[in-house]
């Protein structure tokens, strides 16, 4: 399987949390990414009144940056776990 670019996963997860994992192509990550994205959308839709204070916005951006950094590392681990074409044992 072709190695995935961790920057793409991180950027996708920053702007659409969870969707970056679908880029990895593994059924587990596709289901997990879509489920997380659905939870975020439902949380925003049912969250009630939005508070638009500066500390809240900074905290939200910080959380998205942490989420993007985690997805970067997950992609690196995903790439490391993939076997190279010539190393497969049948």
Buried (B, 14 or more C-beta within 10 A) or exposed (E): EEEBEBEBBBBBBBEBBBBBBBBBEBEEBBEBBBEBBEEBEEEEEEEEEEEEEEEEEEEEEEEBEEBBBEBBEBBBEBBEEBEEEEEEEE
